[in-house]
Amino acid sequence: MKKYHAYLPWEADYAAHPWHGYTRDICVDLPKDEPPVIYYDHWVVWGAYPAEQFMPCFLQVLEKDYTQMPDDRFVYVRKDRLAAAHQP
């Protein structure tokens, strides 16, 4: 997931039409390699592009497989990692 330090609306368009064999589609890559922790800023790009509009697949993965940390709303930990941390 190293190539996803940021993902913006025009990148979703690029994902549908990649150039020179360089694929960058968070909807394909994230489910294949879910990181243990995601830092996600709920920023609406330029006040006009919410994540629901250009990367709903990302939000679906967050909801299904991650837990938002109560002390930091930007940090999401994969649920299986939380379960492992709470076992004796």
C-alpha positions in Angstrom: 0.0 0.0 0.0 3.0 2.3 -0.2 1.7 4.1 -3.3 -1.4 5.3 -1.4 -0.2 8.1 0.9 -2.9 10.1 -0.8 -5.8 9.4 -3.1 -7.6 12.2 -4.8 -10.6 12.5 -7.2 -8.5 12.6 -10.4 -6.7 9.4 -9.3 -10.0 7.5 -9.4 -10.3 8.6 -13.0 -6.7 7.5 -13.7 -7.5 4.1 -12.2 -10.1 3.6 -14.9 -7.6 4.7 -17.6 -4.0 3.9 -16.4 -1.0 5.0 -18.6 2.1 3.0 -19.4 1.1 0.0 -17.4 1.3 1.8 -14.0 -1.9 0.7 -12.2 -3.1 2.7 -9.3 -6.6 1.6 -8.2 -7.3 1.6 -4.5 -10.5 -0.4 -5.1 -8.4 -3.2 -6.5 -5.3 -3.0 -4.3 -6.7 -2.3 -0.8 -8.7 -5.6 -0.5 -5.6 -7.5 -1.6 -3.3 -6.0 1.0 -5.1 -4.4 3.9 -2.6 -2.6 6.1 -2.9 -3.1 9.9 -3.5 0.6 10.4 -5.0 3.3 8.2 -4.7 7.1 8.8 -7.7 8.6 7.0 -8.4 12.3 7.0 -12.1 12.9 6.4 -11.3 16.0 4.2 -13.7 17.0 1.5 -11.3 17.8 -1.4 -11.6 21.5 -2.2 -14.9 21.5 -0.3 -16.5 19.8 -3.3 -15.4 16.1 -3.5 -16.3 13.9 -0.6 -14.7 10.4 -0.5 -18.2 8.9 -1.1 -18.0 10.4 -4.6 -14.7 9.1 -5.8 -13.7 6.2 -3.5 -16.7 4.6 -2.0 -14.9 1.2 -2.1 -12.4 2.5 0.4 -15.1 3.6 2.8 -16.8 0.1 2.4 -13.5 -1.6 3.4 -13.1 0.8 6.4 -16.6 0.0 7.6 -16.3 -3.7 7.1 -12.7 -4.5 8.3 -11.6 -1.6 10.5 -12.4 0.1 13.8 -12.1 3.8 14.2 -10.1 4.6 17.3 -12.0 6.5 19.9 -9.1 8.8 20.9 -8.1 9.7 17.3 -10.8 9.9 14.7 -8.2 9.7 11.9 -6.8 6.3 12.9 -8.4 3.0 11.9 -7.1 -0.4 13.1 -7.9 -3.6 11.3 -10.5 -5.6 13.4 -8.5 -8.8 13.3 -5.5 -6.9 14.9 -7.7 -5.5 17.6 -9.1 -9.0 18.4 -5.6 -10.4 18.6 -4.5 -7.7 21.0 -7.3 -8.5 23.4 -6.7 -12.2 23.6 -4.9 -13.6 26.7 
